[in-house]
């Protein structure tokens, strides 16, 4: 089995990470009580960038597992877990250490320091066992490690998904639909019960913690993987997804989301999840895609996007504190632009160095010892079969 490569996905990764950085620059300015634009829809689009990562993860992981099963007649779950450990854990635990032990010493963290003596070990324990999303909800979060909640959610999904996929291969699509619907509706049900019947703080925290389990986004991504993997059975649906009108609707909705945000309604997650899936499928698999992200610079930035995501909070925090120390409460537009350039530029530089000198040894081990593929990449040919 050759190493599978989907064109354009690295570009999507970087663009999603880019909007996350924009969001957190304004979020940290707000947390530090500096002038900010955190309430503008454009700077809230980073939240959707995280959800795009979830859809992308569900799509890619599911397709790779299906290909492994077809090529080797089995899914090696042990090797799957080891590959995830080698890819995710080194940077994750490094940032847990920095965010909980180092950053509070030189960056203001009112969310965290006031509970240092009371809740520190409980919070640390949840981070260590990959439940940062629960630590985020039940305790005042560690500001510069707060973004790790999404990595925890992905690891929780990875823990159960290969086993469930292996056991339900014959009814995979119905299972995915049930997961997507159940995790969308359960959030609404929990919020309704919390509001009308159990408004206590403990139930509110439990509700919020369970609502961080965005498995519906990953299930939507997995649905896309199954449709393309079994494209002979889903060709009519794929033809609709690959049509120009569907692409235009998805990109128009994306623009509205970024510029204006989406109004609050019950099925936001279903709508945005499907929108991201349509964009992912078209960019990676449709030869008539309206958008081409297969660009060398985007490819590389997407390749180091995990480091960009992990490191950006601490680097942005340092840049903001430095800039407002040198230029106290100066909201000049040129200064803001320079802050953004420095924050994003330094994050990319650190992620690049991390990828070369920290991540690459683990990636090499992952690809040589525990992969079910050869080192050569096998591009997935963009195609749209005729009806």
C-alpha positions as CSV (number, residue, x, y, z in Angstrom):
1,X,0.0,0.0,0.0
2,X,1.5,3.3,-1.1
3,X,1.3,6.4,1.0
4,X,-2.0,8.2,0.1
5,X,-1.9,11.9,-0.8
6,X,-4.9,14.2,-1.4
7,X,-4.2,17.3,-3.3
8,X,-5.2,20.6,-1.6
9,X,-5.7,19.3,1.9
10,X,-2.5,20.9,3.2
11,X,-3.8,24.2,1.9
12,X,-7.0,23.7,3.8
13,X,-5.1,22.9,6.9
14,X,-3.1,26.1,6.8
15,X,-6.0,28.3,6.0
16,X,-8.0,26.9,8.9
17,X,-5.0,27.4,11.2
18,X,-4.5,30.9,9.9
19,X,-8.1,31.9,10.9
20,X,-7.5,30.2,14.3
21,X,-4.5,32.5,14.9
22,X,-6.5,35.6,13.9
23,X,-9.2,34.6,16.3
24,X,-6.7,34.0,19.2
25,X,-4.8,37.2,18.6
26,X,-8.0,39.2,19.4
27,X,-9.0,36.7,22.1
28,X,-5.7,37.1,23.9
29,X,-5.9,40.9,23.6
30,X,-9.3,40.8,25.2
31,X,-8.0,38.4,28.0
32,X,-5.1,40.8,28.7
33,X,-7.6,43.8,28.8
34,X,-6.2,45.5,25.7
35,X,-8.2,47.1,22.9
36,X,-9.5,44.3,20.7
37,X,-11.9,43.3,17.9
38,X,-12.9,40.0,19.4
39,X,-16.6,40.6,18.9
40,X,-16.3,40.9,15.1
41,X,-17.6,37.9,13.1
42,X,-14.4,37.9,11.0
43,X,-12.2,37.2,14.1
44,X,-14.7,34.5,15.3
45,X,-14.1,32.5,12.1
46,X,-11.3,30.7,13.9
47,X,-13.8,28.7,15.8
48,X,-15.1,27.4,12.5
49,X,-11.5,26.7,11.5
50,X,-11.2,24.2,14.3
51,X,-14.5,22.6,13.1
52,X,-13.0,22.4,9.6
53,X,-10.1,20.4,11.1
54,X,-12.5,18.0,12.7
55,X,-14.3,17.3,9.4
56,X,-10.9,17.0,7.6
57,X,-9.7,14.5,10.3
58,X,-12.8,12.4,10.0
59,X,-12.5,12.3,6.2
60,X,-8.8,11.5,6.1
61,X,-8.6,9.0,8.9
62,X,-11.6,7.0,7.7
63,X,-10.4,6.9,4.1
64,X,-6.9,5.7,5.2
65,X,-8.4,3.0,7.4
66,X,-10.7,1.8,4.5
67,X,-7.7,1.7,2.1
68,X,-5.6,-0.2,4.7
69,X,-8.4,-2.8,5.1
70,X,-8.8,-3.2,1.4
71,X,-5.0,-3.6,0.7
72,X,-4.1,-5.7,3.7
73,X,-7.4,-7.4,4.5
74,X,-7.2,-6.0,8.0
75,X,-7.0,-2.9,10.1
76,X,-3.9,-3.0,12.4
77,X,-5.4,-1.1,15.3
78,X,-2.2,-1.3,17.4
79,X,-0.1,0.3,14.7
80,X,-2.8,3.0,14.2
81,X,-2.6,4.0,17.8
82,X,1.2,4.1,17.8
83,X,1.1,6.3,14.6
84,X,-1.2,8.7,16.4
85,X,1.0,8.7,19.5
86,X,4.1,9.5,17.5
87,X,2.4,12.3,15.6
88,X,0.3,13.9,18.3
89,X,1.9,13.3,21.7
90,X,5.3,15.0,21.6
91,X,4.0,18.5,20.7
92,X,0.9,18.1,22.8
93,X,2.8,17.2,26.0
94,X,5.4,19.9,25.3
95,X,2.7,22.5,25.2
96,X,0.9,21.1,28.3
97,X,4.2,21.6,30.1
98,X,4.7,25.1,28.7
99,X,1.1,26.2,29.2
100,X,0.7,24.9,32.7
101,X,4.2,25.3,34.2
102,X,6.1,28.0,32.2
103,X,3.7,30.5,30.6
104,X,1.9,31.5,33.9
105,X,5.3,32.6,35.3
106,X,5.8,35.4,32.7
107,X,2.5,35.9,31.0
108,X,-0.6,37.1,32.9
109,X,-3.1,34.3,33.3
110,X,-5.9,35.4,35.6
111,X,-8.0,32.4,34.5
112,X,-5.4,30.0,35.8
113,X,-3.3,31.5,38.6
114,X,-6.2,32.2,40.9
115,X,-6.9,28.4,41.1
116,X,-3.2,27.3,41.1
117,X,-3.3,25.9,44.6
118,X,-6.9,24.6,44.5
119,X,-7.3,22.9,41.1
120,X,-3.9,22.6,39.6
121,X,-3.4,18.9,39.9
122,X,-7.0,18.0,38.8
123,X,-6.5,20.1,35.7
124,X,-3.1,18.7,35.0
125,X,-4.5,15.2,35.4
126,X,-7.2,15.8,32.8
127,X,-4.6,17.2,30.4
128,X,-2.3,14.2,30.9
129,X,-5.0,11.7,30.1
130,X,-6.1,13.6,27.0
131,X,-9.3,15.2,28.5
132,X,-8.3,18.9,28.1
133,X,-11.8,19.7,26.9
134,X,-13.1,18.6,30.3
135,X,-10.4,20.6,32.1
136,X,-11.4,23.6,29.9
137,X,-15.0,23.3,31.2
138,X,-14.8,22.2,34.8
139,X,-11.9,24.5,35.8
140,X,-10.8,28.0,34.9
141,X,-8.7,27.1,31.8
142,X,-5.0,27.5,31.5
143,X,-5.0,30.4,29.0
144,X,-2.0,29.4,26.9
145,X,-3.0,25.7,26.7
146,X,-6.7,26.3,26.3
147,X,-6.6,25.6,22.5
148,X,-5.5,22.0,23.2
149,X,-9.1,21.1,23.9
150,X,-9.6,20.3,20.2
151,X,-6.6,18.0,20.1
152,X,-8.1,16.1,23.1
153,X,-11.4,15.7,21.2
154,X,-9.6,14.3,18.1
155,X,-7.7,11.8,20.3
156,X,-10.9,10.7,21.9
157,X,-12.4,10.1,18.5
158,X,-9.3,8.3,17.3
159,X,-9.5,6.0,20.4
160,X,-12.9,4.6,19.5
161,X,-13.2,5.1,15.7
162,X,-10.9,2.4,14.3
163,X,-12.4,-0.3,16.6
164,X,-16.0,0.8,15.7
165,X,-15.2,1.0,12.0
166,X,-13.8,-2.5,12.1
167,X,-16.8,-3.9,13.9
168,X,-19.4,-2.1,11.8
169,X,-17.9,-2.2,8.3
170,X,-21.0,-3.8,6.8
171,X,-23.3,-1.0,8.0
172,X,-20.7,1.8,8.2
173,X,-22.8,4.5,6.5
174,X,-25.9,4.1,8.7
175,X,-23.6,4.1,11.8
176,X,-22.0,7.3,10.7
177,X,-25.3,9.0,10.0
178,X,-26.5,7.9,13.5
179,X,-23.4,9.4,15.1
180,X,-23.7,12.6,13.1
181,X,-27.4,13.0,14.0
182,X,-27.1,11.8,17.6
183,X,-24.2,14.2,18.5
184,X,-26.0,17.1,16.9
185,X,-29.3,16.5,18.6
186,X,-27.9,15.4,21.9
187,X,-26.3,18.9,22.3
188,X,-29.8,20.5,21.7
189,X,-31.4,18.1,24.1
190,X,-28.8,18.6,26.9
191,X,-29.1,22.4,26.5
192,X,-32.9,22.2,26.7
193,X,-32.8,20.0,29.8
194,X,-30.2,22.2,31.4
195,X,-32.2,25.4,30.7
196,X,-35.6,24.1,31.7
197,X,-35.1,21.4,34.3
198,X,-31.6,21.2,35.8
199,X,-30.1,24.7,35.7
200,X,-27.6,23.8,38.4
201,X,-23.9,24.7,38.0
202,X,-22.8,21.0,38.0
203,X,-25.3,20.0,35.3
204,X,-24.3,23.1,33.3
205,X,-20.7,22.1,33.4
206,X,-21.5,18.5,32.5
207,X,-23.6,19.7,29.6
208,X,-20.9,22.0,28.4
209,X,-18.3,19.3,28.7
210,X,-20.3,16.8,26.6
211,X,-21.0,19.5,24.0
212,X,-17.2,19.7,23.4
213,X,-17.4,16.2,21.9
214,X,-17.7,17.4,18.3
215,X,-17.9,13.8,16.9
216,X,-20.7,14.9,14.6
217,X,-18.2,16.9,12.5
218,X,-15.8,14.0,12.3
219,X,-18.7,11.7,11.4
220,X,-19.7,14.0,8.6
221,X,-16.1,13.9,7.3
222,X,-16.1,10.1,7.5
223,X,-19.4,10.0,5.5
224,X,-17.5,11.8,2.7
225,X,-14.7,9.3,2.9
226,X,-17.2,6.4,2.6
227,X,-19.0,8.0,-0.3
228,X,-15.8,8.4,-2.3
229,X,-14.4,5.1,-1.3
230,X,-17.6,3.5,-2.6
231,X,-18.1,6.0,-5.3
232,X,-19.8,3.5,-7.6
233,X,-22.7,3.4,-5.1
234,X,-22.8,7.1,-4.4
235,X,-21.9,8.6,-7.8
236,X,-25.2,10.5,-8.1
237,X,-24.6,12.2,-4.8
238,X,-21.0,12.9,-5.7
239,X,-22.0,14.4,-9.0
240,X,-24.3,16.8,-7.1
241,X,-21.5,17.7,-4.7
242,X,-19.0,18.2,-7.5
243,X,-21.4,20.4,-9.5
244,X,-20.6,24.1,-9.9
245,X,-23.8,25.3,-8.3
246,X,-23.1,23.2,-5.2
247,X,-19.6,24.6,-5.0
248,X,-20.8,28.1,-5.4
249,X,-23.4,27.7,-2.6
250,X,-20.7,26.2,-0.3
251,X,-18.2,29.0,-0.9
252,X,-20.9,31.7,-0.7
253,X,-21.9,30.3,2.7
254,X,-18.3,30.2,3.8
255,X,-17.9,33.9,2.8
256,X,-21.1,34.8,4.8
257,X,-19.8,32.8,7.8
258,X,-16.4,34.6,7.7
259,X,-17.7,38.1,7.1
260,X,-21.0,38.1,9.0
261,X,-21.0,34.9,11.1
262,X,-24.0,32.6,11.1
263,X,-27.2,33.4,13.0
264,X,-27.8,31.2,16.0
265,X,-30.1,28.3,15.1
266,X,-30.4,24.7,16.1
267,X,-28.6,23.0,13.2
268,X,-25.6,25.3,12.7
269,X,-23.2,22.4,13.2
270,X,-24.9,20.2,10.6
271,X,-24.9,23.0,8.1
272,X,-21.3,24.0,8.6
273,X,-20.1,20.4,8.7
274,X,-21.7,19.6,5.4
275,X,-20.3,22.9,4.0
276,X,-16.8,22.0,5.0
277,X,-17.2,18.5,3.6
278,X,-18.3,19.8,0.2
279,X,-15.3,22.1,0.1
280,X,-12.9,19.3,1.1
281,X,-14.2,16.8,-1.4
282,X,-14.1,19.3,-4.3
283,X,-10.7,20.7,-3.6
284,X,-9.1,17.3,-3.1
285,X,-11.0,15.1,-5.5
286,X,-12.9,17.1,-8.2
287,X,-10.9,17.9,-11.4
288,X,-13.3,20.7,-12.0
289,X,-12.9,22.3,-8.6
290,X,-13.4,26.0,-8.6
291,X,-10.6,26.5,-6.1
292,X,-7.1,25.1,-6.4
293,X,-5.0,25.0,-3.3
294,X,-2.3,22.7,-4.6
295,X,0.4,25.4,-4.3
296,X,3.9,24.7,-3.0
297,X,3.9,27.3,-0.3
298,X,0.5,26.2,1.0
299,X,1.6,22.6,0.8
300,X,4.5,23.3,3.1
301,X,2.6,25.5,5.5
302,X,-0.1,22.8,5.7
303,X,2.5,20.2,6.4
304,X,3.7,22.2,9.5
305,X,0.2,23.2,10.5
306,X,0.1,21.0,13.6
307,X,3.0,22.9,15.0
308,X,1.4,26.2,13.9
309,X,-1.7,25.3,15.9
310,X,0.1,24.0,18.9
311,X,2.6,26.8,19.3
312,X,0.6,29.9,18.2
313,X,-1.0,30.7,21.6
314,X,2.2,31.1,23.5
315,X,3.9,33.0,20.6
316,X,0.9,35.3,20.2
317,X,0.8,36.0,23.9
318,X,4.5,36.9,23.9
319,X,4.1,39.2,20.9
320,X,1.1,41.0,22.4
321,X,2.8,41.6,25.8
322,X,5.9,42.9,24.0
323,X,4.1,45.2,21.7
324,X,1.9,46.7,24.3
325,X,4.9,47.1,26.6
326,X,6.8,49.0,23.9
327,X,3.7,50.9,22.6
328,X,1.3,51.2,25.6
329,X,-2.4,51.1,24.5
330,X,-1.7,52.3,21.0
331,X,-4.4,51.1,18.7
332,X,-2.7,52.5,15.6
333,X,-3.6,50.4,12.5
334,X,0.0,50.1,11.4
335,X,0.9,48.8,14.9
336,X,-1.9,46.3,14.7
337,X,-0.7,45.1,11.3
338,X,2.8,44.7,12.6
339,X,1.5,42.8,15.5
340,X,-0.3,40.4,13.2
341,X,2.7,40.0,10.9
342,X,5.1,39.3,13.8
343,X,2.7,36.9,15.5
344,X,2.0,34.9,12.4
345,X,5.6,35.0,11.1
346,X,7.2,33.9,14.4
347,X,4.6,31.1,14.7
348,X,5.5,29.8,11.3
349,X,9.2,30.0,12.0
350,X,8.9,28.1,15.3
351,X,6.6,25.5,13.6
352,X,9.1,25.1,10.8
353,X,12.0,24.5,13.2
354,X,9.9,22.2,15.3
355,X,8.9,20.2,12.2
356,X,12.5,19.8,11.1
357,X,14.2,19.1,14.4
358,X,11.5,17.7,16.8
359,X,8.7,16.2,14.8
360,X,10.6,14.7,11.9
361,X,12.4,11.9,13.9
362,X,9.0,10.8,15.3
363,X,7.4,11.0,11.8
364,X,10.3,9.0,10.3
365,X,9.7,6.3,13.0
366,X,6.0,6.4,12.3
367,X,6.4,5.9,8.6
368,X,9.1,3.3,8.7
369,X,8.2,1.1,11.6
370,X,4.5,1.4,12.1
371,X,3.0,2.4,8.7
372,X,1.0,0.0,6.5
373,X,2.4,1.8,3.5
374,X,5.7,2.3,1.6
375,X,7.4,5.8,1.8
376,X,6.3,6.6,-1.8
377,X,3.2,8.8,-2.0
378,X,0.2,7.5,-4.1
379,X,-1.8,10.6,-5.1
380,X,-5.5,10.0,-5.1
381,X,-6.5,10.9,-8.6
382,X,-9.1,13.7,-8.8
383,X,-11.9,12.2,-10.8
384,X,-15.6,12.5,-11.3
385,X,-17.1,9.4,-13.0
386,X,-19.8,9.9,-15.5
387,X,-23.3,8.8,-14.6
